[in-house]
Amino acid sequence: MTHGLQSSRTRLAPHTALDADDVRAAYRRWAGIYDVVFGGISALARNRGVALANRLPGSRVLEVGVGTGLALPHYLKAKRITGIDLSAEMLAQAEKRVAELGLPNIEALRVMDAEAMDFADASFDIAVAMFVASVVPHPRQLMAELQRVVRPGGNLLIVGHFAADRGPRWWVERAMAPASRALGWHPDFVAEALFSPEELVRCHAVPAPPFGIFNVVRLRV
């Protein structure tokens, strides 16, 4: 992978997959405080992802892992947004945000499993996966679904965390890994869990502050 995100040089034992019930339970706990606890630290990466989506061609945008809707106010009005999330509690917060801000370009917010979406093939020009790759039980299935629902020539944007391959962050992420179920995501998530070797070569990734914890990754379909 080029431009900022590298495959892990240190081979890791496979992490224990979170199933859908783990994710629902974790984000049921997080829903009421997510914006306060996580919203600030993820804001720069989230906003960079939306800014890139706004610059890309096409108006039909799918946001996967829309959560409480923190990104929704930042899309251009010309972009027509559909958001999905596995957590009904998180999505309820997004619906409240859309109603309060009066966002006319948000066409739908739906509870849906990102690994088994019920959209037709090539339904969208752009799919933005926000902090969801390290959450889903089967990341490669997520990637297959994203590529299915985006038209040929469209774009996938992955905004999220990928584990360091060395240094102090490596140790912190490994120490946090046993808490994956409580956190609702994998601190030790590696790029190879999501991307095939061929996809890694084609990705364009840019690290985002703070400290490069998150990346904005673009892959053309």
Buried (B, 14 or more C-beta within 10 A) or exposed (E): BEEBBBBBEEEBEEBEEBEEEBBBBBBBEBBEEBBEEBBEEBBBBBBBBBEBBBEBEBEBBBBBBBBBBBBBEBBBEEBBBBBBBBBEBBBBBBBEBBEEEEBEBBEEBEBBBBBEBEBEEBBBBBBBBBBBBBBBBBBBBBBEBBBBBBBEEBBBBBBBBBBBBEEEBBEBBBEBBEEBBEBBBBBBBBBBBBBEEEBBEEBBBBBBEEEBBBBBBBBEB
